[in-house]
């Protein structure tokens, strides 16, 4: 059986670690919220879905801390 070789990359030659598995979720947002997300994400040079996940994760942590869960 043939072995897979990692592709050479700049500065190391090893592949980055695999991303954590994600779970798809449908959320309905107002057009204004999506527009604001897109504008802010563009300013930060990132995708709006990535920004949304980041904001949600940060806010969830704040709420968990406030409730004494972490």
C-alpha positions in Angstrom: 0.0 0.0 0.0 1.4 3.4 -0.9 2.0 5.9 1.8 0.8 9.4 1.6 3.4 12.1 1.9 2.8 15.5 3.3 3.1 18.3 0.9 6.0 20.7 1.4 4.9 24.1 2.8 6.8 27.2 3.5 9.0 27.0 6.5 8.4 23.5 7.7 7.3 20.8 5.3 4.6 19.4 7.7 0.9 19.8 7.4 -1.0 21.9 10.0 -3.2 20.1 12.5 -6.7 19.2 11.4 -9.5 21.6 12.2 -12.0 20.6 14.9 -15.2 19.1 13.5 -18.0 21.6 13.2 -21.8 21.2 13.4 -24.0 23.0 10.8 -26.6 25.2 12.4 -29.3 27.3 10.6 -29.9 30.8 12.1 -32.2 33.4 10.6 -30.8 36.9 11.0 -32.2 40.3 9.9 -30.7 41.7 6.7 -29.3 44.6 8.7 -27.4 42.2 11.0 -25.9 40.3 8.1 -24.9 43.6 6.3 -23.2 44.8 9.5 -21.4 41.5 9.9 -20.2 41.6 6.3 -19.0 45.2 6.6 -17.1 44.5 9.8 -15.7 41.2 8.5 -14.4 43.0 5.3 -12.7 45.6 7.4 -11.0 42.8 9.4 -10.2 40.9 6.2 -12.1 37.8 7.2 -15.2 35.9 6.2 -18.4 37.0 7.8 -19.2 33.4 9.0 -15.8 33.3 10.7 -16.4 36.6 12.4 -19.9 35.4 13.5 -18.4 32.3 15.1 -15.7 34.3 16.8 -18.3 36.8 18.2 -20.6 34.0 19.3 -17.8 32.1 21.0 -16.5 35.2 22.9 -20.0 36.2 24.1 -20.8 32.6 25.2 -17.6 32.6 27.3 -18.6 35.9 28.9 -22.1 34.6 29.8 -20.6 31.3 31.1 -18.2 33.3 33.3 -21.0 35.5 34.6 -23.1 32.5 35.5 -20.1 30.8 37.2 -19.9 27.9 34.8 -16.2 28.4 33.9 
